[in-house]
C-alpha cells in the first residue's frame, strides 16, 4: 500500500506546480482530509514567488475498496448504491437530499476510517442504518427490512418496537456540521 501511495504521489507531484510561476518547489502549510477521507486538501506556499495555492489529492483507482457480500463475492465499493438505497427508504418521507448525502458521507467516513481494501456488506449496511436511524425511524425500518431480510413478520415487529421505544435524540445545532 505504501509503495502504491508513493507512486501515486510521484505522479501527482509532476502536476503540482505553482499556478503563478510554474515552479515545482513548494512547502505544505496545511493538510486536511475531506470527502470521507478520500481527498486530501493541501494549502501550499511556493518557495520561489512566495504565493499560496491549494491542491486537492484524490486517492487513485488503484486504491479501490471492495465490498465482500454475504455469498463471499467481491464487488467494488460504490457510494451511488448507498445513496440509491437511502432514496428508496426515504421515499415520501421528510428527509431532504442534503440529509441523504450527509448520511452517506458519515457512513462512508466510518467505512474508510476502518477499512482500506475490503469491507463486509454487513458493516456497510450497519453504518448506513446507524446514521439513518437518527434521522427518520420509518425510513430506517424500510431500509432495515430490505437490508436485514427479515424471515417473518415477528422479526420486523421486533425491530419496529425497538425503534419506537428508543428515546428520540435531542437535536442540537452543531458548530462545525
C-alpha positions as CSV (number, residue, x, y, z in Angstrom):
1,X,0.0,0.0,0.0
2,X,2.8,2.4,0.9
3,X,4.5,1.8,-2.5
4,X,1.3,2.4,-4.3
5,X,0.7,5.7,-2.4
6,X,4.3,6.7,-3.1
7,X,4.0,6.0,-6.9
8,X,0.7,7.8,-7.0
9,X,2.2,10.8,-5.1
10,X,5.1,11.0,-7.6
11,X,2.6,11.1,-10.5
12,X,0.7,13.9,-8.8
13,X,3.9,15.7,-7.9
14,X,4.5,16.4,-11.7
15,X,1.1,18.1,-11.8
16,X,1.7,20.2,-8.6
17,X,3.4,23.3,-9.9
18,X,2.8,26.8,-8.7
19,X,0.0,28.1,-10.8
20,X,1.6,31.6,-10.8
21,X,5.3,31.0,-11.6
22,X,5.1,27.3,-12.7
23,X,7.9,26.2,-10.4
24,X,7.6,22.9,-8.6
25,X,9.3,24.0,-5.4
26,X,6.8,24.5,-2.6
27,X,6.1,23.7,1.0
28,X,2.9,22.4,2.6
29,X,1.4,24.8,5.1
30,X,-1.8,22.9,6.0
31,X,-3.3,19.4,5.2
32,X,-6.8,18.3,5.8
33,X,-8.8,15.3,4.9
34,X,-12.2,15.7,3.2
35,X,-14.9,13.8,1.3
36,X,-14.9,10.9,3.7
37,X,-11.1,10.7,3.8
38,X,-10.8,10.1,0.0
39,X,-9.4,13.6,-0.7
40,X,-6.6,15.5,0.9
41,X,-6.7,19.3,0.7
42,X,-3.3,20.8,1.0
43,X,-2.5,24.5,1.3
44,X,0.9,25.2,-0.2
45,X,3.3,28.1,-0.5
46,X,5.7,28.5,-3.5
47,X,9.3,28.8,-2.3
48,X,10.1,30.9,-5.5
49,X,7.4,33.5,-5.7
50,X,6.1,33.1,-2.1
51,X,2.4,32.9,-3.2
52,X,0.0,30.4,-1.8
53,X,-2.3,27.9,-3.6
54,X,-4.4,24.9,-2.8
55,X,-4.1,21.4,-4.2
56,X,-6.6,18.5,-3.9
57,X,-5.2,15.0,-4.0
58,X,-7.6,12.1,-4.6
59,X,-6.8,8.5,-4.0
60,X,-6.5,6.9,-7.4
61,X,-8.3,4.0,-8.8
62,X,-5.6,1.6,-7.6
63,X,-6.9,2.1,-4.1
64,X,-10.4,0.7,-4.7
65,X,-12.2,-0.7,-1.7
66,X,-14.1,-3.9,-2.3
67,X,-17.3,-5.0,-0.6
68,X,-17.5,-8.6,0.5
69,X,-21.1,-9.7,0.1
70,X,-22.9,-12.5,2.0
71,X,-22.1,-15.1,-0.6
72,X,-18.4,-14.1,-0.4
73,X,-18.3,-12.4,-3.8
74,X,-16.5,-9.1,-4.0
75,X,-17.7,-6.0,-5.8
76,X,-16.1,-2.6,-6.0
77,X,-17.4,-0.1,-3.4
78,X,-20.0,2.2,-4.9
79,X,-21.3,5.2,-3.0
80,X,-24.2,5.5,-5.5
81,X,-25.6,2.2,-4.3
82,X,-25.8,3.6,-0.7
83,X,-27.5,6.8,-1.9
84,X,-30.0,4.9,-4.1
85,X,-30.9,2.6,-1.2
86,X,-31.4,5.7,1.1
87,X,-33.5,7.4,-1.6
88,X,-35.8,4.3,-1.8
89,X,-36.0,4.1,2.0
90,X,-36.8,7.9,2.3
91,X,-39.4,8.0,-0.5
92,X,-42.3,10.2,0.6
93,X,-40.6,11.0,3.9
94,X,-39.5,14.4,5.1
95,X,-35.8,13.6,4.5
96,X,-34.0,16.1,2.2
97,X,-31.5,15.3,-0.4
98,X,-28.9,17.1,1.7
99,X,-29.7,14.8,4.6
100,X,-29.4,11.7,2.4
101,X,-25.9,12.9,1.3
102,X,-24.9,13.7,4.9
103,X,-26.0,10.2,6.0
104,X,-24.0,8.7,3.1
105,X,-21.0,10.9,4.0
106,X,-21.0,9.8,7.6
107,X,-21.4,6.2,6.8
108,X,-18.7,6.4,4.2
109,X,-16.4,8.2,6.6
110,X,-16.8,5.3,9.1
111,X,-16.2,2.7,6.3
112,X,-13.0,4.4,5.0
113,X,-11.7,5.1,8.6
114,X,-12.0,1.4,9.4
115,X,-11.1,-0.4,6.2
116,X,-8.7,0.1,3.4
117,X,-9.0,-2.9,1.0
118,X,-12.2,-4.9,1.8
119,X,-15.3,-4.2,3.9
120,X,-18.2,-6.6,4.6
121,X,-21.6,-5.7,3.3
122,X,-22.8,-6.1,6.9
123,X,-20.6,-3.3,8.1
124,X,-21.7,-1.0,5.2
125,X,-25.4,-1.7,5.9
126,X,-25.0,-1.2,9.7
127,X,-23.1,2.0,9.2
128,X,-25.9,3.4,7.0
129,X,-28.6,2.2,9.3
130,X,-26.9,3.8,12.3
131,X,-27.0,7.2,10.6
132,X,-30.5,6.8,9.1
133,X,-32.0,5.7,12.5
134,X,-31.0,9.1,13.9
135,X,-32.8,11.0,11.1
136,X,-36.1,9.1,10.3
137,X,-37.2,5.9,12.0
138,X,-39.7,5.0,9.4
139,X,-37.1,5.3,6.7
140,X,-34.8,3.3,9.0
141,X,-37.4,0.5,9.2
142,X,-37.8,0.5,5.4
143,X,-34.0,0.2,4.9
144,X,-33.6,-2.4,7.6
145,X,-36.5,-4.5,6.2
146,X,-34.6,-4.8,2.9
147,X,-31.1,-5.0,4.3
148,X,-31.7,-7.4,7.1
149,X,-34.0,-9.6,5.1
150,X,-36.4,-10.5,8.0
151,X,-37.6,-14.1,7.9
152,X,-41.0,-13.3,9.2
153,X,-43.3,-10.5,10.4
154,X,-42.2,-11.2,14.0
155,X,-38.7,-10.1,13.4
156,X,-39.9,-7.0,11.6
157,X,-42.2,-6.1,14.5
158,X,-39.4,-6.7,17.0
159,X,-37.2,-4.1,15.1
160,X,-40.1,-1.7,14.9
161,X,-40.8,-2.0,18.7
162,X,-37.0,-1.3,19.3
163,X,-37.2,1.8,17.2
164,X,-40.4,3.0,18.9
165,X,-39.1,2.5,22.4
166,X,-35.7,4.1,21.7
167,X,-35.6,7.7,23.0
168,X,-35.8,10.4,20.4
169,X,-32.5,12.1,20.0
170,X,-32.3,15.7,21.2
171,X,-31.4,17.8,18.1
172,X,-28.8,20.4,19.0
173,X,-27.2,22.7,16.5
174,X,-23.6,21.8,15.8
175,X,-20.9,24.3,15.3
176,X,-19.0,22.5,12.5
177,X,-21.6,20.4,10.8
